[in-house]
């Protein structure tokens, strides 16, 4: 490792140009002149520069004054990543970056870098007398989760872990995301001084953390302010009056106190996002199965599915044949799954307010809403009433002998009577009329009105790329999906298609722009552009976040224009989607409108890509602000 960097490959306090491209070209030439490569295109080793004038490399935290140029020969990917990992771990340590800035000679730089890249064994363990100091390190655990569990969940976890390492905190995190969740070791939870919930939905099995001081914030703060959250958690650990994670049947009363500080609006938003998050799997599976049923059995399957399933079996097929029978099976399973949409929405909204005791009353109120034709609006209202009622009931002071019955008998019973009773006696009828009017308006919408709605939804999907506004538009589309029908009521399916196509545009546009005009983007952005092709195609809007974070005033407006056009075109083309997620990979859920879906998405992508290229070429980037001397690029 000692020859990876040498004095000829170090430049101190030099002005190498005003752009990242200038800096990279200089360092590549420096390596070539040192005899390490035949040309700049065949680099094999490493170089480092300390810039006299910091240069913007597109990072969110501003210009960099320390630049490491790392290159590896073909086939050395693992070694390259190993070295990069060592260097990255060193660069988050302030003593190391301070030493780099204070070094007076190339030789000092070489010594510092060689030391952190060395394969030398770790220093021997400290004597027993030093052990208490090691155990004195604070211990924090965290849970991160966002409504879709795709991007922000993992970004927040990574940011918190990196900040904890810098602050000297023993840290462990549980990501409750779409790729599954590995629960934290109970021993780690028991030893933790405090817990951080960086979540937009309720934490699963929250009772594991009962009694621990807790800091609960939206997941995006875990991405943007990890150091502050960790410090707040340490402060809470030392504060006897700090909020604690509730245990068992204390949950509702505890949450009553929490919501007072949280505010009704914030609590309602959290509850709605929780309900939508748990509802999505029912809609996703059900919608795809219904589409598969149509694909196998044709649209007539809606009239004969029940007959096929009651009168026929796999060994006694109907006259229409095997495909028709399998289509009936898929259609029926999908229909039954979709039948849980409103009850699940109501049940998990109530769960967000009152924990497990609220689930049954919320599901029941949602079922009543479905029975009365109140739709997803009724499910939302019923779920909120059930959750608030259960939380209130659970705050009652009752005799000790009755406490054990509260969460399993008393709360669900009285909560169901209150929420479902109000729905039957007073609220269900008016909400059903409102729902019928809304469905009629959507079904009759055409021409300019439909195009304007698509435009608005497209703008909402792209303005914050997975943030609250994006989730409002997405939740609106998903909640109405259950009322959609290809033959009788395609409007909700059109709205779902508009939302999905518009959400695909920002990452696809950034991917296209980096491929067409790579010189306008940093190396990191070009790499992100490669991944953005797949993310955009799969309807993961967060694939555009790295670009928007580095250059929001040019990337976000460009994304909004293309996404708005796409949403408007989808509604004008009357393209549909019976699936709430999946992008181009669920084309069979779009009936025969998928070519129009792809055309609208392509047009929006081209517009956004062209616009971002033009803006980057002819509109100066807004200044990041004062240069922080701690900014480092690697």
HUCOR-V954654 format. One record per pair of residues at least 4 apart in sequence whose C-alpha atoms are under 8 Angstrom apart, sorted by sequence separation. I is the first residue (numbers start at 1). J is the second residue. If there is no record, write none. Layout:
I:J  I:J
This chain:
5:9  6:10  18:22  19:23  20:24  21:25  22:26  23:27  24:28  25:29  26:30  27:31  28:32  29:33  30:34  31:35  32:36  38:42  39:43  51:55  58:62  59:63  72:76  76:80  77:81  78:82  79:83  80:84  81:85  82:86  83:87  84:88  85:89  86:90  87:91  88:92  89:93  93:97  94:98  95:99  96:100  97:101  98:102  99:103  104:108  105:109  106:110  107:111  108:112  109:113  110:114  111:115  112:116  113:117  114:118  126:130  127:131  130:134  131:135  132:136  133:137  145:149  146:150  149:153  150:154  151:155  152:156  153:157  154:158  155:159  156:160  157:161  158:162  159:163  160:164  161:165  162:166  163:167  164:168  165:169  176:180  177:181  184:188  185:189  186:190  187:191  188:192  199:203  206:210  217:221  218:222  219:223  220:224  221:225  222:226  225:229  226:230  227:231  228:232  229:233  230:234  231:235  232:236  233:237  234:238  235:239  236:240  246:250  247:251  250:254  251:255  252:256  253:257  254:258  255:259  256:260  257:261  258:262  259:263  260:264  262:266  263:267  264:268  265:269  266:270  267:271  268:272  269:273  270:274  271:275  272:276  273:277  274:278  275:279  276:280  277:281  278:282  279:283  280:284  281:285  282:286  283:287  284:288  285:289  286:290  287:291  288:292  289:293  290:294  291:295  292:296  293:297  294:298  297:301  300:304  301:305  304:308  305:309  306:310  307:311  308:312  309:313  312:316  313:317  317:321  318:322  320:324  321:325  322:326  323:327  324:328  325:329  326:330  327:331  328:332  329:333  330:334  331:335  332:336  333:337  334:338  335:339  336:340  337:341  339:343  340:344  341:345  342:346  343:347  344:348  345:349  346:350  347:351  348:352  349:353  350:354  351:355  354:358  355:359  357:361  358:362  359:363  360:364  361:365  362:366  363:367  364:368  365:369  366:370  367:371  368:372  369:373  370:374  374:378  375:379  376:380  377:381  378:382  379:383  380:384  381:385  382:386  383:387  384:388  385:389  386:390  387:391  388:392  389:393  390:394  391:395  392:396  398:402  399:403  400:404  402:406  403:407  404:408  405:409  406:410  407:411  408:412  409:413  410:414  411:415  412:416  413:417  414:418  415:419  416:420  417:421  418:422  419:423  420:424  421:425  422:426  423:427  424:428  426:430  427:431  428:432  429:433  430:434  431:435  432:436  433:437  434:438  435:439  436:440  437:441  438:442  439:443  440:444  441:445  445:449  446:450  447:451  448:452  449:453  450:454  451:455  452:456  453:457  454:458  455:459  456:460  457:461  458:462  459:463  460:464  461:465  464:468  466:470  467:471  468:472  469:473  470:474  471:475  472:476  473:477  474:478  475:479  476:480  477:481  478:482  480:484  484:488  485:489  486:490  490:494  491:495  492:496  493:497  494:498  495:499  496:500  497:501  498:502  499:503  500:504  501:505  502:506  504:508  505:509  506:510  507:511  508:512  509:513  510:514  511:515  512:516  513:517  514:518  517:521  518:522  521:525  522:526  523:527  524:528  525:529  526:530  527:531  528:532  529:533  530:534  531:535  532:536  533:537  534:538  535:539  536:540  541:545  544:548  545:549  546:550  547:551  548:552  551:555  552:556  553:557  554:558  555:559  556:560  557:561  558:562  559:563  560:564  561:565  562:566  563:567  564:568  565:569  566:570  567:571  568:572  569:573  570:574  571:575  582:586  583:587  586:590  587:591  590:594  593:597  594:598  595:599  596:600  597:601  598:602  599:603  600:604  601:605  602:606  603:607  604:608  605:609  606:610  607:611  608:612  609:613  610:614  611:615  612:616  613:617  614:618  615:619  616:620  627:631  5:10  17:22  18:23  31:36  32:37  37:42  38:43  57:62  58:63  72:77  91:96  92:97  103:108  126:131  146:151  164:169  165:170  175:180  176:181  184:189  217:222  221:226  237:242  246:251  259:264  262:267  293:298  294:299  307:312  308:313  312:317  317:322  320:325  350:355  351:356  353:358  369:374  370:375  374:379  398:403  405:410  406:411  407:412  416:421  422:427  423:428  424:429  445:450  446:451  461:466  464:469  465:470  466:471  484:489  485:490  513:518  514:519  521:526  535:540  536:541  547:552  548:553  552:557  570:575  581:586  614:619  615:620  616:621  16:22  17:23  31:37  32:38  37:43  56:62  57:63  90:96  91:97  103:109  146:152  164:170  165:171  175:181  176:182  197:203  236:242  312:318  318:324  351:357  369:375  370:376  422:428  423:429  463:469  464:470  483:489  484:490  514:520  535:541  548:554  570:576  588:594  16:23  32:39  36:43  37:44  56:63  57:64  145:152  146:153  164:171  174:181  175:182  222:229  236:243  294:301  318:325  351:358  369:376  463:470  484:491  486:493  514:521  535:542  536:543  548:555  579:586  587:594  32:40  36:44  55:63  56:64  72:80  145:153  174:182  246:254  259:267  293:301  314:322  317:325  350:358  351:359  370:378  461:469  462:470  484:492  485:493  518:526  535:543  547:555  548:556  31:40  36:45  54:63  55:64  71:80  100:109  144:153  174:183  246:255  350:359  369:378  370:379  460:469  461:470  483:492  484:493  16:26  29:39  54:64  55:65  70:80  144:154  161:171  174:184  308:318  348:358  369:379  460:470  461:471  579:589  29:40  32:43  54:65  161:172  173:184  314:325  347:358  348:359  350:361  351:362  481:492  514:525  515:526  532:543  578:589  579:590  28:40  31:43  53:65  100:112  144:156  161:173  172:184  347:359  350:362  366:378  367:379  394:406  461:473  480:492  481:493  514:526  531:543  532:544  577:589  578:590  52:65  99:112  144:157  347:360  349:362  366:379  369:382  394:407  460:473  461:474  577:590  31:45  51:65  70:84  143:157  195:209  215:229  347:361  348:362  365:379  366:380  515:529  576:590  577:591  584:598  28:43  31:46  50:65  51:66  347:362  348:363  477:492  481:496  511:526  514:529  528:543  575:590  576:591  31:47  50:66  51:67  96:112  157:173  172:188  309:325  346:362  347:363  366:382  457:473  49:66  50:67  157:174  195:212  197:214  199:216  200:217  215:232  308:325  346:363  347:364  365:382  366:383  394:411  511:528  512:529  576:593  48:66  49:67  157:175  194:212  195:213  196:214  197:215  198:216  199:217  200:218  215:233  344:362  345:363  347:365  365:383  393:411  477:495  478:496  511:529  528:546  575:593  576:594  48:67  49:68  189:208  193:212  194:213  195:214  196:215  197:216  198:217  199:218  200:219  214:233  309:328  343:362  344:363  346:365  347:366  477:496  510:529  511:530  574:593  575:594  27:47  48:68  189:209  192:212  193:213  194:214  195:215  196:216  197:217  198:218  199:219  213:233  305:325  308:328  309:329  343:363  346:366  362:382  363:383  511:531  9:30  27:48  47:68  48:69  154:175  198:219  215:236  343:364  345:366  362:383  365:386  390:411  393:414  511:532  512:533  525:546  575:596  576:597  9:31  27:49  46:68  47:69  153:175  186:208  198:220  214:236  305:327  306:328  343:365  344:366  361:383  362:384  390:412  393:415  474:496  477:499  507:529  510:532  511:533  525:547  575:597  46:69  47:70  153:176  154:177  198:221  213:236  301:324  305:328  343:366  573:596  46:70  153:177  198:222  213:237  304:328  305:329  342:366  343:367  362:386  390:414  508:532  9:34  45:70  46:71  342:367  361:386  362:387  390:415  474:499  507:532  508:533  8:34  45:71  46:72  87:113  90:116  297:323  298:324  301:327  305:331  306:332  361:387  389:415  473:499  507:533  570:596  44:71  45:72  149:176  150:177  176:203  296:323  297:324  301:328  305:332  342:369  343:370  508:535  570:597  43:71  44:72  45:73  149:177  150:178  176:204  214:242  215:243  296:324  297:325  342:370  358:386  387:415  507:535  508:536  43:72  44:73  87:116  140:169  142:171  144:173  148:177  149:178  150:179  213:242  214:243  297:326  298:327  302:331  358:387  386:415  389:418  507:536  508:537  43:73  86:116  87:117  138:168  139:169  140:170  141:171  142:172  143:173  144:174  145:175  148:178  149:179  213:243  214:244  296:326  297:327  301:331  386:416  389:419  506:536  570:600  42:73  86:117  137:168  138:169  139:170  140:171  141:172  142:173  143:174  144:175  145:176  146:177  213:244  214:245  296:327  297:328  345:376  349:380  353:384  505:536  569:600  137:169  138:170  139:171  140:172  141:173  142:174  143:175  144:176  145:177  212:244  213:245  295:327  358:390  386:418  504:536  137:170  143:176  144:177  196:229  211:244  212:245  293:326  294:327  342:375  346:379  350:383  354:387  357:390  358:391  385:418  386:419  503:536  504:537  507:540  567:600  83:117  196:230  210:244  211:245  293:327  342:376  345:379  346:380  349:383  350:384  353:387  354:388  385:419  504:538  507:541  510:544  566:600  14:49  16:51  20:55  210:245  211:246  292:327  293:328  345:380  346:381  348:383  349:384  350:385  352:387  353:388  504:539  506:541  507:542  565:600  566:601  13:49  14:50  15:51  19:55  20:56  209:245  210:246  211:247  293:329  343:379  346:382  347:383  350:386  351:387  354:390  383:419  503:539  504:540  505:541  507:543  9:46  10:47  11:48  12:49  13:50  14:51  15:52  18:55  19:56  20:57  196:233  210:247  293:330  294:331  342:379  346:383  350:387  354:391  382:419  503:540  504:541  506:543  507:544  510:547  566:603  9:47  10:48  11:49  12:50  13:51  14:52  15:53  17:55  19:57  195:233  207:245  292:330  293:331  345:383  346:384  349:387  350:388  353:391  382:420  461:499  465:503  501:539  503:541  506:544  565:603  566:604  9:48  10:49  11:50  12:51  13:52  14:53  194:233  206:245  207:246  292:331  500:539  565:604  5:45  11:51  12:52  13:53  194:234  207:247  290:330  291:331  458:498  462:502  564:604  4:45  5:46  28:69  193:234  207:248  289:330  290:331  382:423  454:495  457:498  458:499  461:502  462:503  562:603  563:604  4:46  5:47  27:69  156:198  194:236  289:331  290:332  457:499  461:503  539:581  562:604  563:605  194:237  290:333  459:502  538:581  539:582  561:604  562:605  193:237  289:333  290:334  454:498  458:502  462:506  538:582  539:583  562:606  24:69  289:334  290:335  454:499  457:502  458:503  537:582  538:583  562:607  563:608  153:199  288:334  443:489  445:491  537:583  538:584  561:607  562:608  141:188  286:333  287:334  443:490  536:583  537:584  538:585  561:608  141:189  286:334  443:491  537:585  560:608  285:334  286:335  442:491  558:607  559:608  286:336  357:407  378:428  442:492  509:559  558:608  559:609  50:101  141:192  286:337  287:338  356:407  357:408  361:412  365:416  558:609  139:191  140:192  143:195  285:337  286:338  360:412  361:413  364:416  368:420  372:424  139:192  140:193  141:194  142:195  143:196  144:197  145:198  146:199  147:200  358:411  359:412  378:431  506:559  558:611  559:612  138:192  139:193  140:194  141:195  142:196  143:197  144:198  145:199  146:200  147:201  283:337  357:411  358:412  361:415  362:416  365:419  369:423  374:428  377:431  378:432  505:559  506:560  558:612  138:193  139:194  140:195  141:196  142:197  143:198  144:199  145:200  146:201  282:337  283:338  357:412  361:416  365:420  368:423  373:428  374:429  140:196  142:198  143:199  145:201  282:338  360:416  361:417  364:420  368:424  372:428  506:562  358:415  362:419  372:429  374:431  375:432  505:562  506:563  555:612  145:203  282:340  283:341  361:419  365:423  374:432  377:435  505:563  554:612  282:341  361:420  369:428  373:432  374:433  143:203  167:227  368:428  372:432  374:434  375:435  502:562  503:563  374:435  502:563  505:566  554:615  160:222  279:341  373:435  501:563  502:564  554:616  156:219  159:222  160:223  163:226  164:227  156:220  159:223  163:227  502:566  156:221  157:222  159:224  279:344  501:566  502:567  153:219  156:222  157:223  160:226  164:230  278:344  279:345  501:567  152:219  155:222  156:223  159:226  160:227  163:230  278:345  554:621  152:220  155:223  202:270  498:566  499:567  553:621  201:270  202:271  275:344  276:345  498:567  501:570  553:622  92:162  156:226  160:230  200:270  201:271  275:345  278:348  498:568  551:621  152:223  275:346  201:273  202:274  275:347  498:570  93:166  146:219  200:273  201:274  275:348  497:570  498:571  92:166  145:219  200:274  274:348  275:349  144:219  274:349  466:541  201:277  465:541  466:542  494:570  495:571  271:348  272:349  275:352  465:542  494:571  498:575  144:222  271:349  274:352  497:575  498:576  271:350  462:541  465:544  497:576  504:583  271:351  465:545  494:574  496:576  497:577  500:580  271:352  494:575  495:576  496:577  500:581  270:352  271:353  494:576  496:578  501:583  493:576  494:577  496:579  500:583  493:577  496:580  493:578  267:353  490:576  140:230  464:556  12:105  140:233  463:556  512:605  520:613  12:106  140:234  462:556  463:557  512:606  11:106  10:106  138:234  463:559  501:597  505:601  509:605  513:609  517:613  520:616  462:559  463:560  481:578  504:601  505:602  508:605  509:606  512:609  513:610  520:617  8:106  255:353  462:560  7:106  10:109  255:354  481:580  501:600  502:601  505:604  506:605  509:608  510:609  513:612  6:106  7:107  10:110  497:597  501:601  505:605  509:609  513:613  6:107  252:353  459:560  462:563  7:109  252:354  458:560  459:561  461:563  478:580  502:604  506:608  7:110  251:354  252:355  376:479  505:608  6:110  251:355  376:480  459:563  5:110  458:563  459:564  458:564  457:564  458:565  5:113  272:380  375:483  455:563  456:564  458:566  5:114  455:564  458:567  4:114  454:564  455:565  457:567  458:568  455:566  456:567  2:114  454:566  455:567  1:114  454:567  455:568  454:568  453:568  454:569  1:117  2:118  268:384  451:567  452:568  454:570  1:118  451:568  454:571  1:119  450:568  451:569  453:571  451:570  451:571  450:571  451:572  450:572  447:572  147:273  446:572  147:274  147:276  148:277  147:277  256:391  255:391  256:392  252:390  253:391  341:479  252:391  253:392  252:392  253:394  341:482  252:394  253:395  252:395  339:482  250:394  338:482  249:394  250:395  202:352  201:352  249:403  249:406  249:407  283:478  280:478  283:481  276:475  283:482  276:479  291:578  290:578  288:578  287:578  288:579  287:579  287:580  295:588  284:579  283:579  284:580  292:588  283:580  284:581  291:588  292:589  288:586  291:589  291:590  280:580  291:591  288:589  287:589  150:540  152:542  151:542  58:522  57:522  60:549  59:549  60:550  59:550  58:550  58:551  21:519  21:522  20:522  97:630  91:632  88:634  63:624  62:624  62:625  63:627  65:629  62:627  63:628  66:631  67:632  68:633  69:634  62:628  65:631  66:632  67:633  68:634  64:631  65:632  66:633  67:634  63:631  64:632  65:633  66:634  62:631  63:632  64:633  61:631  54:627  57:633
